[in-house]
Amino acid sequence: MRNKTCFILLLVIIFFDCTSTEINKQELTLLYDSPAQLWEETLPLGNGRIGMMPDGGVASEKIVLNDITIW
């Protein structure tokens, strides 16, 4: 009985701790004024095996793809 009560209390504490945190979405947003001009300015996206480097162009966008099996 005591273990069940401790477990329920722990779940309640974890639930309220997770719901009480407020993350400012402005802090998690990446904003850029213009597309990348050089390859080094692009944003790398991927998981380590396959990846891409989009330049962020609006009218036309160039995306460089990479796959580990190519190497």
Backbone as a printed PyTorch tensor [residue, N CA C, xyz], in Angstrom:
tensor([[[  0.8220,  -1.2000,   0.0000],
         [  0.0000,   0.0000,   0.0000],
         [  0.8580,   1.2530,   0.0000]],

        [[  1.9400,   1.2130,   0.7670],
         [  2.8080,   2.3850,   0.8530],
         [  3.5320,   2.6340,  -0.4580]],

        [[  3.9450,   1.5600,  -1.1430],
         [  4.6170,   1.7060,  -2.4360],
         [  3.6870,   2.3250,  -3.4740]],

        [[  2.4250,   1.9150,  -3.4340],
         [  1.4510,   2.4600,  -4.3800],
         [  1.2220,   3.9460,  -4.1200]],

        [[  1.1620,   4.3440,  -2.8670],
         [  0.9780,   5.7510,  -2.5170],
         [  2.1810,   6.5820,  -2.9380]],

        [[  3.3800,   6.0550,  -2.7210],
         [  4.5960,   6.7720,  -3.1320],
         [  4.6600,   6.9130,  -4.6480]],

        [[  4.2510,   5.8540,  -5.3570],
         [  4.2670,   5.8900,  -6.8110],
         [  3.2820,   6.9310,  -7.3440]],

        [[  2.0820,   6.9750,  -6.7860],
         [  1.0800,   7.9560,  -7.2140],
         [  1.5550,   9.3740,  -6.8970]],

        [[  2.1390,   9.5710,  -5.7390],
         [  2.6800,  10.8790,  -5.3790],
         [  3.7880,  11.3080,  -6.3330]],

        [[  4.6500,  10.3820,  -6.6990],
         [  5.7270,  10.6810,  -7.6470],
         [  5.1560,  11.0670,  -9.0100]],

        [[  4.1430,  10.3490,  -9.4780],
         [  3.5250,  10.6880, -10.7640],
         [  2.8790,  12.0620, -10.7390]],

        [[  2.2180,  12.4070,  -9.6340],
         [  1.5950,  13.7290,  -9.5080],
         [  2.6500,  14.8220,  -9.5350]],

        [[  3.7550,  14.6170,  -8.8420],
         [  4.8380,  15.6150,  -8.8250],
         [  5.4220,  15.7890, -10.2190]],

        [[  5.6660,  14.6860, -10.9110],
         [  6.2240,  14.7720, -12.2720],
         [  5.2440,  15.4620, -13.2080]],

        [[  3.9520,  15.1370, -13.1020],
         [  2.9600,  15.7480, -13.9720],
         [  2.8980,  17.2530, -13.7780]],

        [[  2.8360,  17.7090, -12.5410],
         [  2.7440,  19.1480, -12.2890],
         [  4.0450,  19.8660, -12.6310]],

        [[  5.1650,  19.1960, -12.4900],
         [  6.4390,  19.8050, -12.8450],
         [  6.5480,  19.9860, -14.3600]],

        [[  6.0620,  19.0100, -15.1160],
         [  6.1370,  19.0890, -16.5780],
         [  5.1500,  20.1000, -17.1460]],

        [[  4.0060,  20.2460, -16.5280],
         [  2.9980,  21.1620, -17.0660],
         [  3.2180,  22.5960, -16.6320]],

        [[  4.0230,  22.8210, -15.6030],
         [  4.1910,  24.1800, -15.1050],
         [  5.2660,  24.9610, -15.8420]],

        [[  6.0850,  24.2960, -16.6500],
         [  7.1430,  25.0140, -17.3600],
         [  6.5640,  25.6690, -18.6050]],

        [[  6.8460,  26.9380, -18.7700],
         [  6.4070,  27.6670, -19.9470],
         [  7.6400,  28.0550, -20.7540]],

        [[  7.6410,  27.6610, -21.9900],
         [  8.7630,  27.9660, -22.8800],
         [  8.3350,  29.0980, -23.7920]],

        [[  9.1390,  30.1320, -23.8310],
         [  8.8700,  31.2510, -24.7210],
         [  9.1980,  30.8050, -26.1440]],

        [[  8.2110,  30.7820, -27.0330],
         [  8.4300,  30.3120, -28.3910],
         [  9.3550,  31.2280, -29.1780]],

        [[  9.4800,  32.4830, -28.7760],
         [ 10.4030,  33.3950, -29.4430],
         [ 11.8460,  32.9350, -29.2590]],

        [[ 12.1530,  32.3070, -28.1380],
         [ 13.5070,  31.8420, -27.8910],
         [ 13.8660,  30.6400, -28.7520]],

        [[ 12.8740,  29.9020, -29.2540],
         [ 13.1130,  28.6980, -30.0310],
         [ 12.9650,  28.9120, -31.5340]],

        [[ 12.8080,  30.1550, -31.9640],
         [ 12.5860,  30.4590, -33.3720],
         [ 13.8530,  31.0030, -34.0080]],

        [[ 14.1930,  30.4580, -35.1850],
         [ 15.3300,  30.9640, -35.9550],
         [ 14.7900,  31.8170, -37.0950]],

        [[ 15.1660,  33.0780, -37.1290],
         [ 14.7260,  33.9830, -38.1800],
         [ 15.9430,  34.5180, -38.9240]],

        [[ 15.8480,  34.5320, -40.2510],
         [ 16.9270,  35.0330, -41.0860],
         [ 16.3780,  36.0990, -42.0190]],

        [[ 17.1770,  37.1380, -42.2950],
         [ 16.7440,  38.2480, -43.1380],
         [ 16.8360,  37.9370, -44.6220]],

        [[ 17.7870,  37.0750, -45.0100],
         [ 17.9990,  36.7860, -46.4240],
         [ 18.4820,  35.3480, -46.5890]],

        [[ 18.3520,  34.8090, -47.8020],
         [ 18.8480,  33.4580, -48.0400],
         [ 20.3750,  33.3970, -47.9480]],

        [[ 20.8830,  32.2120, -47.7870],
         [ 22.3330,  32.0220, -47.6890],
         [ 22.9950,  32.3350, -49.0280]],

        [[ 24.0780,  33.0760, -48.9830],
         [ 24.8310,  33.4020, -50.1910],
         [ 25.9480,  32.3830, -50.4380]],

        [[ 26.5260,  31.8620, -49.3640],
         [ 27.5970,  30.8760, -49.4410],
         [ 27.1190,  29.5590, -48.8470]],

        [[ 27.7740,  28.4610, -49.2160],
         [ 27.4050,  27.1510, -48.7050],
         [ 27.5940,  27.0820, -47.1900]],

        [[ 28.5820,  27.7870, -46.6640],
         [ 28.8600,  27.7780, -45.2300],
         [ 27.7620,  28.4810, -44.4130]],

        [[ 26.9250,  29.2840, -45.0540],
         [ 25.8510,  29.9930, -44.3620],
         [ 24.5660,  29.1700, -44.2570]],

        [[ 24.4980,  28.0330, -44.9540],
         [ 23.2840,  27.2260, -44.9340],
         [ 23.1240,  26.5090, -43.6020]],

        [[ 21.9180,  26.0340, -43.3610],
         [ 21.5880,  25.3650, -42.1090],
         [ 21.6330,  23.8540, -42.3170]],

        [[ 22.5350,  23.1290, -41.6480],
         [ 22.5930,  21.6750, -41.8360],
         [ 21.4130,  20.9730, -41.1570]],

        [[ 20.7740,  20.0970, -41.8980],
         [ 19.6500,  19.3180, -41.3750],
         [ 19.9170,  17.8470, -41.6640]],

        [[ 19.6430,  16.9880, -40.7070],
         [ 19.8230,  15.5620, -40.9450],
         [ 20.0080,  14.7940, -39.6630]],

        [[ 20.3080,  13.5200, -39.8190],
         [ 20.4330,  12.6500, -38.6660],
         [ 21.8030,  11.9810, -38.5610]],

        [[ 22.7570,  12.3590, -39.3600],
         [ 24.0810,  11.7650, -39.3280],
         [ 24.3080,  10.7760, -40.4600]],

        [[ 23.2560,  10.1640, -40.9700],
         [ 23.3840,   9.2490, -42.0930],
         [ 23.0090,   9.9420, -43.3970]],

        [[ 21.9100,  10.6620, -43.3740],
         [ 21.4680,  11.4020, -44.5450],
         [ 21.2360,  12.8510, -44.1110]],

        [[ 21.6030,  13.7770, -44.9650],
         [ 21.4830,  15.1740, -44.5920],
         [ 21.2160,  16.0670, -45.7860]],

        [[ 20.9060,  17.3160, -45.4780],
         [ 20.6650,  18.2980, -46.5320],
         [ 21.0910,  19.6730, -46.0420]],

        [[ 21.4090,  20.5340, -46.9920],
         [ 21.8060,  21.9080, -46.7010],
         [ 20.9740,  22.8320, -47.5880]],

        [[ 19.7910,  23.2850, -47.1090],
         [ 18.9760,  24.2050, -47.9090],
         [ 19.4840,  25.6370, -47.7660]],

        [[ 19.4460,  26.4030, -48.8710],
         [ 19.9420,  27.7830, -48.7980],
         [ 18.8580,  28.7780, -48.4110]],

        [[ 17.5810,  28.3930, -48.4420],
         [ 16.5080,  29.2580, -47.9730],
         [ 16.0020,  30.2500, -48.9880]],

        [[ 16.2450,  30.0350, -50.2550],
         [ 15.7490,  30.9400, -51.2810],
         [ 14.2380,  30.8700, -51.4180]],

        [[ 13.5990,  31.9970, -51.7710],
         [ 12.1440,  32.0230, -51.8840],
         [ 11.7190,  31.7100, -53.3150]],

        [[ 12.2490,  32.4350, -54.3000],
         [ 11.8690,  32.2170, -55.6990],
         [ 12.4270,  30.8910, -56.2100]],

        [[ 13.6600,  30.5990, -55.8840],
         [ 14.2770,  29.3160, -56.2250],
         [ 15.2200,  28.9270, -55.1010]],

        [[ 15.1430,  27.6870, -54.7130],
         [ 15.9470,  27.2170, -53.5910],
         [ 16.8470,  26.0840, -54.0620]],

        [[ 18.1040,  26.1420, -53.6570],
         [ 19.0520,  25.0840, -53.9750],
         [ 19.2800,  24.2620, -52.7150]],

        [[ 19.1070,  22.9350, -52.8370],
         [ 19.2850,  22.0330, -51.7130],
         [ 20.3860,  21.0430, -52.0620]],

        [[ 21.3840,  20.9360, -51.2000],
         [ 22.4720,  19.9780, -51.3750],
         [ 22.1770,  18.7820, -50.4850]],

        [[ 22.0900,  17.5860, -51.0870],
         [ 21.8100,  16.3630, -50.3460],
         [ 23.0880,  15.5630, -50.1590]],

        [[ 23.1710,  14.8280, -49.0450],
         [ 24.3230,  14.0000, -48.7740],
         [ 23.8540,  12.7120, -48.1140]],

        [[ 24.4320,  11.6110, -48.5380],
         [ 24.1390,  10.3120, -47.9450],
         [ 25.4540,   9.6420, -47.6010]],

        [[ 25.5460,   8.9980, -46.4530],
         [ 26.7940,   8.4210, -45.9890],
         [ 27.2810,   7.2990, -46.9020]],

        [[ 26.3720,   6.6370, -47.6260],
         [ 26.7830,   5.5460, -48.4980],
         [ 27.5240,   6.0510, -49.7370]],

        [[ 27.3910,   7.3330, -50.0490],
         [ 28.1150,   7.9080, -51.1900],
         [ 29.6070,   7.9500, -50.9060]],

        [[ 29.9740,   8.1830, -49.6540],
         [ 31.3870,   8.2710, -49.2970],
         [ 32.0060,   6.8950, -49.3590]]])
